[in-house]
Amino acid sequence: MSKPLSFFVAGIIQGSLPDSAHPQNYRREIKNLLLASFPGCEVFEPVERYPDSLSYDDETARAAFFDLMENAGKHDVLIAFVPEASMGTAIEMWNARDAGSLVIAVTPLGRNWAVRYLADLVLPDIRSFGRYVAGGGLAKKIREKLER
């Protein structure tokens, strides 16, 4: 029996905000889309693993950061939600690509070099991502990547 597909939901948490986080509701949307379209898949979601991470002490935060960066490359597919620049998400994208994972960016920043050259596919927003997944595009892209 083959192992189930695994996804890593990457995306902006703090970005350029000095003391707060961006809304994280996109994570649930992406996770629900994946679970509905790929029954039995595994979805790694960083905020579920490290809730309230902005309140961590320095040692705990450092360990969480490096765990997430390493974990990004351990999944078949990384979905990166990047509504604005995010250094952590860029590192996760780098690690996933370096490990041979399929990297999908959901972002209006399609001309940004990190996005353009690290992602296998760029979609402008969650709505477009949802249509792509529902229409079978992601399943096809995954099959093509796994066949290489």
N, C-alpha and C positions, 0 to 999 in steps of 0.2 A: 504494500500500500504506500503510495507516495505521500509525502508530508503536505499539510495544507499550506496554501499561500500565506505569506506573512507580509504585513504592511506596517510601515512606520509613519505616523502622522506627525510631520515636522511643521513648524510654523512659528510665527512671531509670538513671543511672550512679552518681553519688556521692550525690545526695539530700542528706540532713542528716548524712551520715557525714563527719567532718572529715578523715580520712586514708586512707580505703579506698573500695572500690566495692561496690555491691550485686552479687549473682550476675547474670551476663549470659546465662545459658542460655535465657532467654525469647526472645532474639533469633533463635537458631537455630530454635526451635520455630515462631515466627511466619514466618520466612523460608521454612522448609520447607513450611508450609501454603500460602503464597502461590505458591511455585514449582510445587507439585503441582496447585493449583487454577486457575492462570493461566499455562499453558505459554507460554514466550517472554517473560514479563514481566521487567522490570528491578526489582531490589530493592536500594535503597541502604541500607546498614547502617553507621551511624556508627562503631561499634567496629572494624569491618573497615578503614575508612578511616583511623582514628586509634587504633591499638592502644596500650595502655599510656599513655593520655593523662594519667593522674594524675601521671606522672613527667616530663611535659614542662616545659621552662623556661617562664618567663612569656610571652615573645614567641611561642613556638610554640603554647602553650596558647591565647593570645588569638586567634591566627590560626585555629586549629582551631575554637574556639567560634563565632566569627563566620561561618566557612564553613558550619558545621552549621546555624546559625540561618537563614542565607540559603538554604541548600540545601533546607530543609524545605518551602519554598514552591514548589519546582520540580518537584513530582511530582503525579501524578493523585490519589494516596491517601496519607495519613499514618496509620499505625497507631501509637497511643501507648499504651505499657504503663506504667501509673502505679499501682503497688501502694501508694504513699504519695506525698505531695507532692514535686514535682520542678520547680524553677524553670526549668531548661533545657528540659524537656519542655513546660512551659506556653508558653514563648516559641516553641518549634517549632510547637505547636498554633496559636498566634496567627498566625504567619507563613503557615502552610499555609492556614488559613481565609481570611486576608486575600487570599491569592493565588487563591482559588477551589477549592482542593483539597478532596476529601472527607476528613473527619477522623473516625476511629474511635478511641474511647478504650476500653482494656481496663483496668478499674479498679473497686475497690470504693467509690471516692470519687464516686459518681454524683450526690451532692447538693452537691458542691463547685462553686462558681459558675464557676470557670475551666473545669472539666470540662463542666458542664451547658451552658454557653453557647458554648463553642468546638467541641465535638464534635457531629457530625451523628448519631452513635449511640454509646451507652455500653453495654458488655458487662462483666459483673462479674469475669470471669477468663479465662485462656487456654483453658480447657476449653470455655467458652461461645463464645468466639471461634472455636475449631476447629469446633464444631457449626454455627455460623452460616455459616462459609466452606464447609464440606462440604455443607451443605444448600442452597447457592446464594444465600443471603441477601446476601452481600457482592457477588457478581456483579450481582444485581438492583439493589442500592443504587448501585453504580458506574454502571450503565446509566441509572438515574434522574438521577443527578447530571450525567452527561455530556450528557443530552438537554436539560437546562435552558439 
